[in-house]
Amino acid sequence: MGLDEQKPGEEKVPIYNEKLADGNLILTQANKILTVAQARSLWYLLFGTACCAIELMATGASRYDFDRLGMIFRATPRQSDLMIIAGTITYKMAPVVKRLYDQMAEPRYVLAMGGCAIGGGPFYYDSYAVLRGVDKIIPVDVYVPGCPPRPESLLHGCLEVGKKIKQQKMTDWRKR
């Protein structure tokens, strides 16, 4: 497949290709290359505290396979771009989530997965210790609703994070 050919459904990165005697000279915008590379290689830090974590593990397994999207699980926040909050967050866990978020390098993204992470879920009304949504302590970029959401929904949410990354510019990284 040549440089000018495009698969159906893919967006085209503006490329200027000049044929030279010694080879090819390719010119494009650095911003486009960096955002497409970042969107297709998200390293995620998972924070699973309840039943949504089982669906998150299923999405990383061989049937749904996060790896085909370039998503690799990292156990440390310093190597992660995306934090996936899966499950109930209590007031006792809130400072830990905030500390892990603060340790992530910029640009960083958060995906809240499931009814408990988004709004406290069914446990909010029966417990005084449940936080009503993780967005009370850290900014959330994408919400994936459900109780628990299916792996297909989580994959769709991760693709939405990728779309959000592709739309930004490198100068936006400083504003966050």
N, CA, C and O atoms as a DFTB+ gen file, in Angstrom:
704 C
 N C O
     1  1       0.843      -1.169       0.000
     2  2       0.000       0.000       0.000
     3  2       0.892       1.236       0.000
     4  3       1.778       1.368       0.844
     5  1       0.659       2.123      -0.930
     6  2       1.448       3.336      -1.047
     7  2       1.035       4.375      -0.019
     8  3       0.107       4.175       0.765
     9  1       1.746       5.482      -0.047
    10  2       1.451       6.542       0.907
    11  2       0.124       7.232       0.617
    12  3      -0.544       7.710       1.534
    13  1      -0.258       7.284      -0.656
    14  2      -1.470       8.005      -1.020
    15  2      -2.733       7.174      -0.870
    16  3      -3.834       7.724      -0.891
    17  1      -2.597       5.845      -0.718
    18  2      -3.766       4.985      -0.582
    19  2      -4.296       5.074       0.841
    20  3      -3.543       5.316       1.784
    21  1      -5.593       4.878       0.983
    22  2      -6.241       5.025       2.276
    23  2      -7.251       3.905       2.472
    24  3      -8.004       3.563       1.561
    25  1      -7.256       3.342       3.670
    26  2      -8.248       2.331       4.005
    27  2      -9.584       3.014       4.244
    28  3      -9.617       4.164       4.682
    29  1     -10.699       2.321       3.962
    30  2     -12.014       2.922       4.220
    31  2     -12.221       3.164       5.711
    32  3     -11.898       2.306       6.533
    33  1     -12.757       4.327       6.060
    34  2     -13.039       4.645       7.457
    35  2     -11.900       5.340       8.168
    36  3     -12.092       5.817       9.286
    37  1     -10.709       5.423       7.565
    38  2      -9.590       6.088       8.207
    39  2      -9.552       7.541       7.766
    40  3      -9.880       7.877       6.629
    41  1      -9.141       8.398       8.702
    42  2      -8.975       9.781       8.310
    43  2      -7.588       9.949       7.705
    44  3      -6.640       9.268       8.096
    45  1      -7.487      10.836       6.776
    46  2      -6.245      11.002       6.046
    47  2      -5.412      12.111       6.679
    48  3      -5.900      13.222       6.888
    49  1      -4.158      11.804       6.980
    50  2      -3.216      12.786       7.487
    51  2      -2.661      13.526       6.274
    52  3      -2.215      12.889       5.320
    53  1      -2.680      14.867       6.291
    54  2      -2.172      15.598       5.129
    55  2      -0.671      15.393       4.962
    56  3       0.122      15.790       5.817
    57  1      -0.296      14.774       3.863
    58  2       1.104      14.455       3.590
    59  2       1.475      14.990       2.221
    60  3       0.725      14.849       1.255
    61  1       2.640      15.604       2.156
    62  2       3.194      16.011       0.882
    63  2       4.343      15.067       0.585
    64  3       5.317      15.027       1.336
    65  1       4.248      14.312      -0.491
    66  2       5.244      13.311      -0.857
    67  2       5.947      13.768      -2.131
    68  3       5.314      13.913      -3.176
    69  1       7.236      13.992      -2.045
    70  2       8.033      14.444      -3.190
    71  2       9.015      13.338      -3.558
    72  3       9.799      12.893      -2.720
    73  1       8.971      12.902      -4.790
    74  2       9.893      11.862      -5.274
    75  2      11.224      12.524      -5.624
    76  3      11.284      13.445      -6.439
    77  1      12.271      12.041      -4.999
    78  2      13.626      12.526      -5.269
    79  2      14.451      11.398      -5.859
    80  3      14.040      10.238      -5.827
    81  1      15.603      11.732      -6.391
    82  2      16.470      10.712      -6.983
    83  2      16.984       9.734      -5.923
    84  3      17.139       8.545      -6.204
    85  1      17.247      10.220      -4.720
    86  2      17.784       9.365      -3.655
    87  2      16.706       8.658      -2.853
    88  3      17.019       7.771      -2.059
    89  1      15.472       9.018      -3.036
    90  2      14.388       8.418      -2.253
    91  2      13.213       9.365      -2.211
    92  3      12.977      10.119      -3.155
    93  1      12.478       9.327      -1.120
    94  2      11.295      10.163      -0.967
    95  2      11.503      11.179       0.138
    96  3      12.214      10.913       1.108
    97  1      10.899      12.317      -0.002
    98  2      10.860      13.350       1.016
    99  2       9.396      13.518       1.409
   100  3       8.548      13.820       0.569
   101  1       9.111      13.321       2.685
   102  2       7.728      13.402       3.156
   103  2       7.615      14.569       4.120
   104  3       8.391      14.677       5.069
   105  1       6.647      15.442       3.874
   106  2       6.392      16.582       4.738
   107  2       4.955      16.502       5.237
   108  3       4.040      16.206       4.468
   109  1       4.760      16.765       6.519
   110  2       3.428      16.825       7.114
   111  2       3.507      17.680       8.367
   112  3       4.579      18.174       8.718
   113  1       2.405      17.854       9.026
   114  2       2.390      18.628      10.258
   115  2       2.816      17.741      11.418
   116  3       2.333      16.617      11.554
   117  1       3.719      18.242      12.254
   118  2       4.179      17.480      13.418
   119  2       3.027      17.215      14.378
   120  3       2.972      16.158      15.006
   121  1       2.118      18.159      14.492
   122  2       0.967      17.988      15.376
   123  2       0.128      16.780      14.976
   124  3      -0.301      16.016      15.840
   125  1      -0.115      16.593      13.662
   126  2      -0.914      15.460      13.189
   127  2      -0.236      14.143      13.510
   128  3      -0.881      13.204      13.975
   129  1       1.060      14.073      13.264
   130  2       1.802      12.829      13.524
   131  2       1.765      12.489      15.008
   132  3       1.522      11.338      15.374
   133  1       2.003      13.478      15.867
   134  2       2.041      13.219      17.307
   135  2       0.679      12.836      17.870
   136  3       0.589      11.931      18.700
   137  1      -0.384      13.513      17.432
   138  2      -1.701      13.185      17.983
   139  2      -2.192      11.828      17.500
   140  3      -2.806      11.090      18.270
   141  1      -1.935      11.484      16.241
   142  2      -2.342      10.158      15.749
   143  2      -1.546       9.066      16.464
   144  3      -2.100       8.028      16.826
   145  1      -0.256       9.298      16.666
   146  2       0.562       8.309      17.378
   147  2       0.101       8.151      18.822
   148  3       0.050       7.033      19.336
   149  1      -0.233       9.254      19.480
   150  2      -0.683       9.163      20.865
   151  2      -2.054       8.507      20.971
   152  3      -2.297       7.732      21.896
   153  1      -2.947       8.804      20.044
   154  2      -4.292       8.229      20.082
   155  2      -4.269       6.729      19.834
   156  3      -5.149       6.013      20.310
   157  1      -3.292       6.250      19.107
   158  2      -3.225       4.822      18.787
   159  2      -2.270       4.040      19.677
   160  3      -2.002       2.868      19.415
   161  1      -1.758       4.670      20.715
   162  2      -0.884       3.953      21.645
   163  2      -1.145       4.423      23.071
   164  3      -0.231       4.878      23.758
   165  1      -2.377       4.313      23.508
   166  2      -2.728       4.714      24.867
   167  2      -2.283       3.648      25.863
   168  3      -2.592       2.467      25.702
   169  1      -1.571       4.065      26.870
   170  2      -1.205       3.169      27.960
   171  2      -2.108       3.534      29.120
   172  3      -2.148       4.685      29.553
   173  1      -2.826       2.552      29.615
   174  2      -3.857       2.858      30.606
   175  2      -3.499       2.328      31.982
   176  3      -2.895       1.265      32.131
   177  1      -3.884       3.093      32.966
   178  2      -3.775       2.731      34.378
   179  2      -5.183       2.413      34.822
   180  3      -6.050       3.287      34.818
   181  1      -5.419       1.181      35.202
   182  2      -6.776       0.845      35.617
   183  2      -6.904       0.954      37.120
   184  3      -5.986       0.644      37.880
   185  1      -8.055       1.398      37.509
   186  2      -8.379       1.527      38.919
   187  2      -9.717       0.846      39.124
   188  3     -10.759       1.501      39.155
   189  1      -9.684      -0.474      39.263
   190  2     -10.899      -1.262      39.394
   191  2     -11.203      -1.582      40.831
   192  3     -10.387      -2.188      41.525
   193  1     -12.383      -1.176      41.290
   194  2     -12.746      -1.409      42.681
   195  2     -14.010      -2.238      42.853
   196  3     -14.362      -2.573      43.984
   197  1     -14.708      -2.580      41.771
   198  2     -15.967      -3.316      41.905
   199  2     -16.194      -4.171      40.665
   200  3     -15.243      -4.525      39.969
   201  1     -17.444      -4.498      40.391
   202  2     -17.787      -5.424      39.317
   203  2     -17.395      -4.910      37.936
   204  3     -17.212      -5.716      37.023
   205  1     -17.259      -3.611      37.752
   206  2     -16.821      -3.076      36.456
   207  2     -15.396      -3.518      36.137
   208  3     -15.013      -3.601      34.970
   209  1     -14.630      -3.793      37.156
   210  2     -13.250      -4.236      36.932
   211  2     -13.217      -5.595      36.225
   212  3     -12.281      -5.870      35.474
   213  1     -14.214      -6.441      36.452
   214  2     -14.287      -7.729      35.761
   215  2     -14.496      -7.516      34.269
   216  3     -13.869      -8.185      33.446
   217  1     -15.384      -6.578      33.919
   218  2     -15.600      -6.253      32.509
   219  2     -14.357      -5.613      31.899
   220  3     -14.058      -5.836      30.726
   221  1     -13.641      -4.830      32.675
   222  2     -12.392      -4.225      32.201
   223  2     -11.354      -5.300      31.917
   224  3     -10.636      -5.223      30.920
   225  1     -11.271      -6.296      32.782
   226  2     -10.334      -7.401      32.543
   227  2     -10.750      -8.222      31.332
   228  3      -9.900      -8.699      30.580
   229  1     -12.051      -8.388      31.143
   230  2     -12.535      -9.125      29.971
   231  2     -12.190      -8.381      28.686
   232  3     -11.903      -9.009      27.667
   233  1     -12.216      -7.075      28.723
   234  2     -11.876      -6.286      27.542
   235  2     -10.397      -6.417      27.213
   236  3     -10.020      -6.376      26.042
   237  1      -9.573      -6.571      28.208
   238  2      -8.139      -6.758      27.977
   239  2      -7.773      -8.171      27.588
   240  3      -6.653      -8.411      27.137
   241  1      -8.694      -9.122      27.751
   242  2      -8.408     -10.521      27.419
   243  2      -8.503     -10.755      25.916
   244  3      -8.749      -9.825      25.148
   245  1      -8.307     -11.986      25.510
   246  2      -8.139     -12.301      24.090
   247  2      -9.397     -12.116      23.243
   248  3      -9.281     -11.919      22.033
   249  1     -10.574     -12.170      23.819
   250  2     -11.777     -12.052      22.995
   251  2     -11.984     -10.633      22.458
   252  3     -12.349     -10.456      21.296
   253  1     -11.752      -9.632      23.297
   254  2     -11.946      -8.245      22.884
   255  2     -10.619      -7.540      22.600
   256  3     -10.558      -6.698      21.704
   257  1      -9.566      -7.861      23.336
   258  2      -8.178      -7.522      23.022
   259  2      -7.904      -6.032      22.858
   260  3      -7.945      -5.495      21.751
   261  1      -7.626      -5.379      23.974
   262  2      -7.199      -3.987      23.963
   263  2      -5.924      -3.789      23.138
   264  3      -5.707      -2.710      22.586
   265  1      -5.087      -4.814      23.051
   266  2      -3.792      -4.678      22.372
   267  2      -3.936      -4.296      20.904
   268  3      -3.056      -3.634      20.354
   269  1      -5.006      -4.692      20.275
   270  2      -5.166      -4.353      18.859
   271  2      -5.415      -2.872      18.660
   272  3      -5.253      -2.368      17.549
   273  1      -5.804      -2.164      19.706
   274  2      -5.939      -0.715      19.653
   275  2      -4.661      -0.008      20.092
   276  3      -4.616       1.222      20.139
   277  1      -3.633      -0.772      20.412
   278  2      -2.392      -0.183      20.897
   279  2      -2.446       0.166      22.373
   280  3      -1.603       0.917      22.862
   281  1      -3.424      -0.368      23.089
   282  2      -3.587      -0.059      24.505
   283  2      -2.906      -1.124      25.345
   284  3      -3.198      -2.314      25.229
   285  1      -2.002      -0.676      26.185
   286  2      -1.224      -1.584      27.019
   287  2      -1.422      -1.174      28.471
   288  3      -1.348       0.008      28.807
   289  1      -1.673      -2.156      29.328
   290  2      -1.851      -1.895      30.757
   291  2      -0.504      -1.547      31.385
   292  3       0.497      -2.221      31.142
   293  1      -0.489      -0.507      32.182
   294  2       0.691      -0.118      32.937
   295  2       0.316      -0.102      34.408
   296  3      -0.782       0.317      34.773
   297  1       1.220      -0.553      35.239
   298  2       0.949      -0.642      36.675
   299  2       1.389       0.617      37.423
   300  3       1.164       0.725      38.628
   301  1       1.998       1.545      36.742
   302  2       2.463       2.754      37.395
   303  2       1.854       3.986      36.708
   304  3       1.750       4.014      35.482
   305  1       1.459       4.981      37.465
   306  2       0.848       6.165      36.853
   307  2       1.834       6.999      36.039
   308  3       1.415       7.750      35.158
   309  1       3.108       6.889      36.309
   310  2       4.093       7.698      35.602
   311  2       4.289       7.266      34.152
   312  3       4.883       8.000      33.362
   313  1       3.799       6.091      33.800
   314  2       3.909       5.594      32.432
   315  2       2.562       5.549      31.727
   316  3       2.460       4.980      30.641
   317  1       1.533       6.130      32.315
   318  2       0.173       6.007      31.788
   319  2      -0.329       7.315      31.207
   320  3      -0.014       8.398      31.700
   321  1      -1.123       7.190      30.140
   322  2      -1.788       8.349      29.538
   323  2      -3.247       8.431      29.956
   324  3      -3.815       9.519      30.052
   325  1      -3.849       7.273      30.202
   326  2      -5.284       7.161      30.431
   327  2      -5.541       6.432      31.742
   328  3      -4.976       5.366      31.987
   329  1      -6.384       7.002      32.573
   330  2      -6.803       6.326      33.805
   331  2      -8.240       5.865      33.601
   332  3      -9.125       6.665      33.298
   333  1      -8.458       4.574      33.772
   334  2      -9.802       4.014      33.656
   335  2     -10.310       3.738      35.068
   336  3      -9.796       2.860      35.759
   337  1     -11.316       4.491      35.487
   338  2     -11.935       4.305      36.793
   339  2     -13.094       3.338      36.600
   340  3     -14.057       3.650      35.899
   341  1     -13.003       2.165      37.220
   342  2     -14.023       1.128      37.045
   343  2     -14.540       0.707      38.407
   344  3     -13.918      -0.109      39.086
   345  1     -15.659       1.251      38.803
   346  2     -16.272       0.804      40.047
   347  2     -16.525       1.917      41.037
   348  3     -16.307       3.095      40.754
   349  1     -16.990       1.513      42.204
   350  2     -17.374       2.427      43.271
   351  2     -16.145       3.100      43.873
   352  3     -15.145       2.445      44.167
   353  1     -16.234       4.405      44.051
   354  2     -15.167       5.145      44.728
   355  2     -15.742       5.656      46.045
   356  3     -16.748       6.367      46.062
   357  1     -15.104       5.293      47.125
   358  2     -15.531       5.755      48.442
   359  2     -14.720       6.991      48.828
   360  3     -13.710       7.310      48.200
   361  1     -15.178       7.674      49.863
   362  2     -14.457       8.852      50.332
   363  2     -13.056       8.487      50.820
   364  3     -12.140       9.307      50.766
   365  1     -12.897       7.263      51.291
   366  2     -11.586       6.821      51.759
   367  2     -10.619       6.589      50.593
   368  3      -9.412       6.779      50.740
   369  1     -11.151       6.178      49.438
   370  2     -10.322       5.933      48.254
   371  2     -10.082       7.198      47.430
   372  3      -9.168       7.221      46.607
   373  1     -10.869       8.238      47.628
   374  2     -10.771       9.449      46.816
   375  2      -9.383      10.087      46.848
   376  3      -8.890      10.472      45.787
   377  1      -8.721      10.221      48.005
   378  2      -7.378      10.804      47.984
   379  2      -6.357       9.951      47.217
   380  3      -5.412      10.484      46.636
   381  1      -6.547       8.650      47.218
   382  2      -5.644       7.755      46.479
   383  2      -5.818       7.954      44.973
   384  3      -4.837       8.016      44.232
   385  1      -7.066       8.051      44.530
   386  2      -7.342       8.282      43.110
   387  2      -6.769       9.626      42.687
   388  3      -6.164       9.735      41.620
   389  1      -6.954      10.645      43.508
   390  2      -6.428      11.982      43.205
   391  2      -4.901      11.968      43.142
   392  3      -4.315      12.594      42.260
   393  1      -4.258      11.266      44.062
   394  2      -2.790      11.187      44.070
   395  2      -2.275      10.472      42.828
   396  3      -1.295      10.912      42.226
   397  1      -2.917       9.381      42.436
   398  2      -2.509       8.674      41.220
   399  2      -2.707       9.546      39.986
   400  3      -1.876       9.536      39.078
   401  1      -3.796      10.295      39.948
   402  2      -4.040      11.195      38.826
   403  2      -2.958      12.277      38.756
   404  3      -2.467      12.602      37.675
   405  1      -2.596      12.821      39.898
   406  2      -1.569      13.864      39.929
   407  2      -0.193      13.336      39.518
   408  3       0.635      14.101      39.025
   409  1       0.057      12.057      39.711
   410  2       1.347      11.472      39.348
   411  2       1.455      11.150      37.859
   412  3       2.551      10.897      37.358
   413  1       0.334      11.157      37.154
   414  2       0.376      10.873      35.719
   415  2       0.969      12.054      34.971
   416  3       0.757      13.208      35.344
   417  1       1.715      11.758      33.911
   418  2       2.328      12.809      33.101
   419  2       1.283      13.464      32.204
   420  3       0.282      12.843      31.848
   421  1       1.524      14.711      31.846
   422  2       0.641      15.414      30.914
   423  2       0.964      14.989      29.498
   424  3       2.125      14.671      29.243
   425  1       0.066      14.959      28.587
   426  2      -1.374      15.063      28.737
   427  2      -1.951      13.769      29.281
   428  3      -1.494      12.682      28.927
   429  1      -2.937      13.882      30.127
   430  2      -3.555      12.711      30.753
   431  2      -5.052      12.773      30.557
   432  3      -5.646      13.845      30.441
   433  1      -5.645      11.596      30.522
   434  2      -7.072      11.473      30.243
   435  2      -7.690      10.522      31.245
   436  3      -7.016       9.633      31.765
   437  1      -8.989      10.712      31.520
   438  2      -9.709       9.869      32.477
   439  2     -10.975       9.361      31.804
   440  3     -11.705      10.118      31.165
   441  1     -11.220       8.063      31.962
   442  2     -12.435       7.427      31.473
   443  2     -13.149       6.848      32.686
   444  3     -12.598       5.989      33.375
   445  1     -14.368       7.307      32.955
   446  2     -15.171       6.788      34.062
   447  2     -16.103       5.725      33.503
   448  3     -16.873       5.977      32.576
   449  1     -16.022       4.543      34.078
   450  2     -16.734       3.384      33.548
   451  2     -17.731       2.871      34.576
   452  3     -17.356       2.538      35.700
   453  1     -18.994       2.809      34.190
   454  2     -20.016       2.235      35.064
   455  2     -20.760       3.284      35.866
   456  3     -20.291       4.405      36.061
   457  1     -21.935       2.883      36.324
   458  2     -22.791       3.782      37.077
   459  2     -22.193       4.229      38.395
   460  3     -22.461       5.344      38.843
   461  1     -21.388       3.384      39.030
   462  2     -20.803       3.746      40.318
   463  2     -19.733       4.820      40.171
   464  3     -19.668       5.741      40.985
   465  1     -18.898       4.714      39.147
   466  2     -17.851       5.718      38.932
   467  2     -18.443       7.026      38.429
   468  3     -17.911       8.098      38.717
   469  1     -19.536       6.949      37.682
   470  2     -20.126       8.149      37.103
   471  2     -20.976       8.911      38.114
   472  3     -20.868      10.134      38.213
   473  1     -21.823       8.204      38.868
   474  2     -22.740       8.911      39.761
   475  2     -22.977       8.252      41.094
   476  3     -23.944       8.596      41.774
   477  1     -22.144       7.325      41.498
   478  2     -22.332       6.667      42.783
   479  2     -23.072       5.357      42.693
   480  3     -22.952       4.518      43.586
   481  1     -23.843       5.158      41.625
   482  2     -24.533       3.890      41.409
   483  2     -25.592       3.610      42.444
   484  3     -26.071       4.528      43.110
   485  1     -25.967       2.349      42.589
   486  2     -27.011       1.999      43.555
   487  2     -26.536       2.087      44.999
   488  3     -27.349       2.072      45.923
   489  1     -25.230       2.179      45.197
   490  2     -24.691       2.207      46.557
   491  2     -24.714       3.594      47.172
   492  3     -24.558       3.732      48.385
   493  1     -24.904       4.614      46.367
   494  2     -24.863       5.979      46.878
   495  2     -25.991       6.239      47.874
   496  3     -25.795       6.950      48.859
   497  1     -27.162       5.673      47.627
   498  2     -28.324       5.963      48.471
   499  2     -28.327       5.167      49.769
   500  3     -28.968       5.570      50.740
   501  1     -27.617       4.043      49.796
   502  2     -27.613       3.201      50.993
   503  2     -26.348       3.347      51.826
   504  3     -26.220       2.696      52.863
   505  1     -25.426       4.172      51.403
   506  2     -24.159       4.289      52.120
   507  2     -23.742       5.754      52.213
   508  3     -23.905       6.525      51.267
   509  1     -23.214       6.111      53.348
   510  2     -22.721       7.474      53.537
   511  2     -21.292       7.630      53.029
   512  3     -20.789       8.750      52.953
   513  1     -20.627       6.524      52.677
   514  2     -19.212       6.557      52.344
   515  2     -18.927       6.581      50.847
   516  3     -17.763       6.639      50.453
   517  1     -19.955       6.538      50.000
   518  2     -19.743       6.445      48.553
   519  2     -19.734       7.844      47.938
   520  3     -20.625       8.655      48.194
   521  1     -18.729       8.107      47.136
   522  2     -18.589       9.376      46.426
   523  2     -19.553       9.395      45.239
   524  3     -19.645       8.415      44.501
   525  1     -20.250      10.477      45.058
   526  2     -21.228      10.583      43.965
   527  2     -20.522      11.041      42.690
   528  3     -20.668      12.187      42.265
   529  1     -19.765      10.144      42.096
   530  2     -19.082      10.423      40.838
   531  2     -17.641      10.820      41.043
   532  3     -17.322      11.631      41.913
   533  1     -16.772      10.240      40.232
   534  2     -15.348      10.522      40.341
   535  2     -15.016      11.914      39.818
   536  3     -13.934      12.436      40.086
   537  1     -15.946      12.520      39.069
   538  2     -15.701      13.861      38.554
   539  2     -15.736      14.926      39.644
   540  3     -15.464      16.095      39.370
   541  1     -16.064      14.545      40.866
   542  2     -15.997      15.474      41.995
   543  2     -14.556      15.719      42.427
   544  3     -14.263      16.741      43.048
   545  1     -13.645      14.784      42.100
   546  2     -12.248      14.937      42.534
   547  2     -11.266      15.103      41.376
   548  3     -10.243      15.767      41.541
   549  1     -11.548      14.518      40.209
   550  2     -10.674      14.665      39.044
   551  2     -11.529      14.905      37.804
   552  3     -12.675      14.457      37.754
   553  1     -10.993      15.603      36.806
   554  2     -11.777      15.836      35.587
   555  2     -11.887      14.569      34.752
   556  3     -10.899      13.861      34.560
   557  1     -13.086      14.282      34.256
   558  2     -13.341      13.084      33.459
   559  2     -13.544      13.505      32.014
   560  3     -14.287      14.447      31.739
   561  1     -12.885      12.810      31.083
   562  2     -12.987      13.118      29.661
   563  2     -14.114      12.353      28.981
   564  3     -14.845      12.922      28.171
   565  1     -14.263      11.068      29.301
   566  2     -15.266      10.232      28.649
   567  2     -15.983       9.398      29.715
   568  3     -15.354       8.837      30.613
   569  1     -17.309       9.332      29.594
   570  2     -18.126       8.512      30.482
   571  2     -18.640       7.306      29.695
   572  3     -19.102       7.446      28.562
   573  1     -18.556       6.119      30.306
   574  2     -19.095       4.898      29.702
   575  2     -20.188       4.392      30.638
   576  3     -19.882       3.802      31.674
   577  1     -21.468       4.612      30.290
   578  2     -22.554       4.219      31.183
   579  2     -22.826       2.725      31.144
   580  3     -22.439       2.025      30.208
   581  1     -23.495       2.262      32.174
   582  2     -23.879       0.858      32.274
   583  2     -23.623       0.349      33.671
   584  3     -22.920       0.984      34.458
   585  1     -24.196      -0.801      33.977
   586  2     -23.999      -1.374      35.298
   587  2     -23.931      -2.894      35.193
   588  3     -24.969      -3.549      35.293
   589  1     -22.792      -3.462      35.001
   590  2     -21.563      -2.900      34.462
   591  2     -21.646      -2.782      32.949
   592  3     -22.398      -3.519      32.311
   593  1     -20.885      -1.866      32.367
   594  2     -20.916      -1.737      30.902
   595  2     -20.258      -2.929      30.224
   596  3     -19.320      -3.516      30.762
   597  1     -20.741      -3.276      29.069
   598  2     -20.176      -4.389      28.300
   599  2     -18.811      -4.011      27.759
   600  3     -18.522      -2.823      27.615
   601  1     -17.963      -4.984      27.455
   602  2     -16.653      -4.684      26.877
   603  2     -16.727      -3.879      25.581
   604  3     -15.843      -3.069      25.302
   605  1     -17.778      -4.097      24.789
   606  2     -17.936      -3.311      23.562
   607  2     -18.115      -1.827      23.876
   608  3     -17.612      -0.969      23.150
   609  1     -18.831      -1.529      24.958
   610  2     -19.025      -0.135      25.361
   611  2     -17.712       0.488      25.807
   612  3     -17.429       1.646      25.502
   613  1     -16.921      -0.279      26.524
   614  2     -15.624       0.220      26.967
   615  2     -14.703       0.471      25.778
   616  3     -13.996       1.478      25.742
   617  1     -14.708      -0.435      24.810
   618  2     -13.905      -0.220      23.600
   619  2     -14.356       1.044      22.877
   620  3     -13.526       1.819      22.401
   621  1     -15.678       1.254      22.794
   622  2     -16.198       2.462      22.167
   623  2     -15.753       3.714      22.935
   624  3     -15.404       4.725      22.327
   625  1     -15.768       3.644      24.257
   626  2     -15.305       4.774      25.069
   627  2     -13.833       5.081      24.839
   628  3     -13.437       6.246      24.792
   629  1     -13.026       4.044      24.696
   630  2     -11.596       4.256      24.429
   631  2     -11.380       4.849      23.043
   632  3     -10.476       5.662      22.850
   633  1     -12.200       4.451      22.079
   634  2     -12.115       5.061      20.755
   635  2     -12.529       6.530      20.804
   636  3     -11.988       7.351      20.064
   637  1     -13.486       6.867      21.672
   638  2     -13.874       8.271      21.843
   639  2     -12.738       9.088      22.462
   640  3     -12.542      10.248      22.099
   641  1     -11.994       8.497      23.387
   642  2     -10.809       9.179      23.930
   643  2      -9.810       9.431      22.809
   644  3      -9.213      10.505      22.735
   645  1      -9.628       8.439      21.934
   646  2      -8.728       8.604      20.795
   647  2      -9.168       9.727      19.873
   648  3      -8.334      10.486      19.380
   649  1     -10.478       9.843      19.632
   650  2     -10.989      10.939      18.802
   651  2     -10.717      12.291      19.454
   652  3     -10.375      13.264      18.782
   653  1     -10.876      12.331      20.773
   654  2     -10.626      13.574      21.494
   655  2      -9.156      13.969      21.412
   656  3      -8.834      15.152      21.296
   657  1      -8.274      12.994      21.472
   658  2      -6.840      13.263      21.378
   659  2      -6.490      13.779      19.987
   660  3      -5.690      14.705      19.856
   661  1      -7.078      13.192      18.948
   662  2      -6.775      13.607      17.575
   663  2      -7.239      15.028      17.281
   664  3      -6.681      15.676      16.396
   665  1      -8.233      15.526      17.989
   666  2      -8.760      16.864      17.740
   667  2      -7.959      17.962      18.419
   668  3      -8.122      19.136      18.085
   669  1      -7.102      17.608      19.361
   670  2      -6.379      18.643      20.089
   671  2      -5.064      18.989      19.407
   672  3      -4.598      18.281      18.515
   673  1      -4.487      20.083      19.844
   674  2      -3.197      20.527      19.335
   675  2      -2.174      20.417      20.455
   676  3      -2.535      20.328      21.628
   677  1      -0.917      20.424      20.096
   678  2       0.127      20.334      21.116
   679  2       0.075      21.527      22.066
   680  3       0.455      21.400      23.230
   681  1      -0.381      22.666      21.597
   682  2      -0.480      23.835      22.477
   683  2      -1.575      23.672      23.531
   684  3      -1.546      24.342      24.564
   685  1      -2.551      22.777      23.273
   686  2      -3.612      22.513      24.253
   687  2      -3.085      21.762      25.470
   688  3      -3.700      21.810      26.535
   689  1      -1.963      21.074      25.330
   690  2      -1.429      20.294      26.440
   691  2      -1.070      21.198      27.617
   692  3      -1.232      20.809      28.774
   693  1      -0.592      22.379      27.328
   694  2      -0.208      23.298      28.422
   695  2      -1.432      23.865      29.120
   696  3      -1.364      24.173      30.309
   697  1      -2.548      24.012      28.417
   698  2      -3.755      24.596      28.990
   699  2      -4.437      23.678      29.992
   700  3      -5.099      24.153      30.915
   701  1      -4.282      22.349      29.819
   702  2      -4.912      21.400      30.729
   703  2      -4.238      21.514      32.043
   704  3      -4.597      20.807      32.985
